[in-house]
Amino acid sequence: MLEQIKNNIVKPFQEKQYAIIGIVLGDTPIYNVLIVDKKSDALSVENSFSTEDFDVVKDKVNTSVPLLLNFYGKGIINKQVSAKGNYLKEVLFNASIDDFYIYELHQNQQNFISIVRKDVLEKFFALFLESKYLVVDYSIGPFIGTLFKGLSNTSSIISADYELSFEENYLIEAQKQDAITKEYILGEEKINNTQVPLFSTLLHYLYPSDDFSYDAEFLKENKKENVLKKAFNTVATVLGIFFLSALLISYLLLNYYNDKYVSYESQLYNLNDTYNQVKKLESEKENKTKILQESGILNQNFLSFYMYRIVNSIPDNVGLNSMKINPTQKKIKNFEKIIFETNTIIINGNSSSSMPINSWVKELKKEKWISKIEILDFSKSRNKKSEFTLKIVVQ
């Protein structure tokens, strides 16, 4: 990573990767390719290669990556001129300035310029355009390498095959060298002298310097299209993420509410079942209460007072075999209503003679709560005891 490079200028929809191609002009052009990733505030070299075959460039450089070009070699004039006067006329002589691309580095005392005929470069701009590449910026000659000086602590650097000498950060001299190779270490990255003008071209695009002037008006549409393409891709990505997120949230909410629905449906079913059970029990309670009311069992005096009075009044020589309270009127059968003979007590007992029974009946008739006493049966058993059945009707 090149930690020295800080991203002080924030561009909307800025790319994360750039391809810089240095075109060495000659009978057979050489393409020096440098692919750089921009991550946060640092730049890193992703890939680099050189080739004379343009098809190799098309195969390895994606058309979606913005392209920057640096031109160098045959047909390019690189000169050091005075910063004053009409120095272009001295360089071009009688030629028209409109026929040339001019790349200028402006300084106080002296300028450095690179000049090339437009028809030499335009065929390359057309070549990349036909291959669907968007060229967003370019540079000419080695002097763009002065921007690399800010990354190096040396007083001179090698840009392409020119040695650029500095004094107080101003370029004071540029000398062409023969077959020179130089490598610079920047953090974890290695940049050689061939790549210096390429890397510097990217630096100028990301962090423009007012010291350089050149005609880039014809690339304005490419820059706009690149920004629009990036904006479209960014918006498409954001919308894609938004819709996927919305779909995921909808799916999760659907599952959540479906689970809630199933849970509430189950609770409702249980509540309905409980409600039906309660209604059924209430109905059974009402029926049983009604039966008990009809039977007279709910009468507090009936079970306590009446029975107490009957038992205490039994003579000593009279035996009690059974006592039925509110007996049924007939034998109980399935699916038939049980009918009780209410306010009635049936007593079965035995005695040695009829006299005690008669005396007991007379005593019971004196009770105010008894409205009627009947002797339903009186007979002698095999053991010569008198057996009787009394029916007492209470008020």
Helices and strands as residue ranges (DSSP letters): E 17-25, E 30-39, E 42-51, H 54-60, E 67-73, E 77-82, H 87-92, G 97-99, E 100-105, E 110-117, H 118-130, E 135-140, G 143-151, E 156-159, E 162-167, E 170-176, E 183-186, E 189-192, H 196-206, E 212-213, G 217-219, H 220-295, H 300-301, I 302-306, H 307-313, E 318-325, E 344-351, H 354-365, E 370-380, E 386-394
